[in-house]
């Protein structure tokens, strides 16, 4: 499995841990983060508020977030 280039701080409760066990823990963290960083998960976890209505439509959310800043009176709300 190709691990992405990122910095992680891993705090473990065990003082004696082999290199293989540590590598397995880090690989598991990367798998979890890769799932969460998926764009579809982002679109499912947000709603777009546009002045007088709220939408969950992926197409509208994609269009709104393609710019660095949202247009006036548009807000992203995290459903979590």
C-alpha positions as CSV (number, residue, x, y, z in Angstrom):
1,X,0.0,0.0,0.0
2,X,1.4,3.4,-1.0
3,X,1.3,5.7,1.9
4,X,0.7,9.4,1.2
5,X,3.3,12.0,2.3
6,X,1.9,13.4,5.5
7,X,3.0,14.0,9.0
8,X,1.3,12.2,11.8
9,X,1.9,12.2,15.5
10,X,1.0,8.8,17.0
11,X,0.6,8.6,20.7
12,X,0.5,5.0,22.0
13,X,-0.3,3.6,25.4
14,X,2.3,0.8,25.1
15,X,6.0,1.5,25.7
16,X,7.2,-1.6,23.9
17,X,6.0,-1.7,20.3
18,X,7.8,-3.4,17.4
19,X,8.5,-1.5,14.2
20,X,6.1,-3.8,12.3
21,X,3.3,-3.1,14.8
22,X,3.9,0.6,14.6
23,X,3.8,0.5,10.8
24,X,0.6,-1.5,10.9
25,X,-1.0,1.2,13.2
26,X,0.1,4.0,10.8
27,X,-1.2,2.1,7.8
28,X,-4.5,1.8,9.5
29,X,-4.6,5.5,10.2
30,X,-3.9,6.3,6.6
31,X,-6.7,4.0,5.5
32,X,-9.2,5.8,7.8
33,X,-8.0,9.2,6.7
34,X,-8.1,8.3,3.0
35,X,-11.8,7.3,3.4
36,X,-12.6,10.6,5.2
37,X,-10.8,12.8,2.7
38,X,-12.9,11.5,-0.1
39,X,-14.8,14.3,-1.9
40,X,-18.0,12.4,-1.9
41,X,-17.9,12.2,1.9
42,X,-17.4,16.0,2.0
43,X,-20.5,16.6,-0.2
44,X,-22.6,14.2,1.8
45,X,-21.6,15.8,5.1
46,X,-22.5,19.4,4.1
47,X,-25.5,21.4,3.2
48,X,-25.5,24.6,1.1
49,X,-27.6,27.6,2.4
50,X,-28.4,30.0,-0.3
51,X,-30.2,33.0,1.2
52,X,-33.7,31.5,1.4
53,X,-33.3,27.7,0.9
54,X,-31.1,24.8,2.0
55,X,-30.0,22.2,-0.4
56,X,-28.2,18.8,-0.2
57,X,-27.7,18.5,-4.0
58,X,-24.1,17.5,-4.8
59,X,-24.1,19.4,-8.1
60,X,-24.9,22.7,-6.4
61,X,-22.4,22.1,-3.5
62,X,-19.7,21.3,-6.1
63,X,-20.5,24.5,-8.0
64,X,-20.4,26.6,-4.9
65,X,-17.1,25.3,-3.5
66,X,-15.1,25.5,-6.8
67,X,-14.1,29.0,-5.9
68,X,-11.8,30.1,-3.0
69,X,-14.6,32.1,-1.3
70,X,-18.3,31.5,-1.4
71,X,-20.6,34.1,-3.0
72,X,-22.4,36.5,-0.7
73,X,-25.2,35.0,1.4
74,X,-24.1,31.4,0.7
75,X,-23.0,29.2,3.6
76,X,-21.8,25.7,4.0
77,X,-23.2,23.9,7.1
78,X,-21.6,20.7,8.3
79,X,-24.4,18.2,9.1
80,X,-22.3,16.3,11.7
